[in-house]
Amino acid sequence: MQPRSRWSRVGWIAGLTLRLSTGWATPRQQDQTVTLRLSGKDESVLVGEFEVK
């Protein structure tokens, strides 16, 4: 069985959607969604860095 991916490609359009959560599974949970559209087939973007403690 081939692994499945959530990525779809239409021509050369590519995008990235991230959902970031803090305080996960607690009453203090906060979510943020970031969506980026890449403009070219060879483009790469540093979305960010995070530290888990």
Order of alpha helices (4+ residues) and beta strands (2+ residues): beta-beta
